[in-house]
Amino acid sequence: MNSINEKEKKLHLALEELKNLDLTNPDLKNNIENLNMQKNQLEIEKNELEKKYKELSDQNEILSKRLDEFRSKEKVEERKQIEFSEKIDELNQETDTLLEEIDKWQM
């Protein structure tokens, strides 16, 4: 019986030591805290980058529209210039024809 009592006492002592045992590892706790801080910082940076991306995307859309407008205006101007050149050619031809007619009448 004595050995059973001793074993029971040892078991109770072991249980008490296990209850009092601090299972938290300070390095692990510090690492978790550091990781949480880094995660929070990365989330802040991610939000800032998403905001900047949206702003840049909006600016890109505005600039693309403006570029399209400029290209459209440029095409209109090119057409006008071509039409103007064609009219000048027509006038030159008419002038040549008139000059030929004048030459014929003068002869």
QUINOR-V889984 format. One record per residue. PHI is phi in radians with two decimals (999 if undefined). PSI is psi in radians with two decimals (NA if undefined). Layout:
PHI|PSI ; PHI|PSI
This chain:
999|-0.62 ; -1.04|-0.71 ; -1.20|-0.54 ; -1.19|-0.74 ; -1.10|-0.72 ; -1.14|-0.75 ; -1.10|-0.68 ; -1.16|-0.70 ; -1.11|-0.79 ; -1.08|-0.67 ; -1.15|-0.74 ; -1.11|-0.73 ; -1.10|-0.75 ; -1.11|-0.71 ; -1.13|-0.72 ; -1.10|-0.75 ; -1.12|-0.68 ; -1.15|-0.67 ; -1.13|-0.67 ; -1.46|-0.15 ; -1.19|2.24 ; -1.55|1.86 ; -1.41|-0.12 ; -1.41|2.31 ; -1.67|2.09 ; -1.05|-0.63 ; -1.14|-0.72 ; -1.13|-0.74 ; -1.09|-0.77 ; -1.10|-0.72 ; -1.10|-0.72 ; -1.13|-0.75 ; -1.09|-0.75 ; -1.10|-0.74 ; -1.12|-0.69 ; -1.12|-0.73 ; -1.12|-0.76 ; -1.11|-0.72 ; -1.06|-0.79 ; -1.09|-0.74 ; -1.11|-0.73 ; -1.15|-0.64 ; -1.13|-0.70 ; -1.09|-0.83 ; -1.10|-0.70 ; -1.06|-0.80 ; -1.08|-0.73 ; -1.11|-0.75 ; -1.15|-0.68 ; -1.11|-0.69 ; -1.13|-0.79 ; -1.11|-0.71 ; -1.06|-0.77 ; -1.09|-0.76 ; -1.06|-0.80 ; -1.15|-0.65 ; -1.12|-0.74 ; -1.10|-0.77 ; -1.10|-0.70 ; -1.07|-0.74 ; -1.10|-0.77 ; -1.09|-0.81 ; -1.16|-0.62 ; -1.12|-0.71 ; -1.11|-0.76 ; -1.10|-0.71 ; -1.09|-0.74 ; -1.06|-0.71 ; -1.09|-0.78 ; -1.09|-0.73 ; -1.11|-0.72 ; -1.10|-0.79 ; -1.08|-0.69 ; -1.10|-0.72 ; -1.10|-0.72 ; -1.08|-0.77 ; -1.11|-0.70 ; -1.09|-0.76 ; -1.07|-0.73 ; -1.09|-0.73 ; -1.14|-0.71 ; -1.11|-0.78 ; -1.07|-0.72 ; -1.09|-0.78 ; -1.09|-0.70 ; -1.10|-0.72 ; -1.12|-0.72 ; -1.09|-0.74 ; -1.06|-0.76 ; -1.05|-0.78 ; -1.12|-0.68 ; -1.08|-0.74 ; -1.13|-0.76 ; -1.09|-0.71 ; -1.10|-0.77 ; -1.05|-0.76 ; -1.09|-0.77 ; -1.11|-0.71 ; -1.11|-0.69 ; -1.11|-0.71 ; -1.13|-0.72 ; -1.10|-0.75 ; -1.06|-0.70 ; -1.12|-0.74 ; -1.21|-0.51 ; -1.35|-0.33 ; -1.38|NA
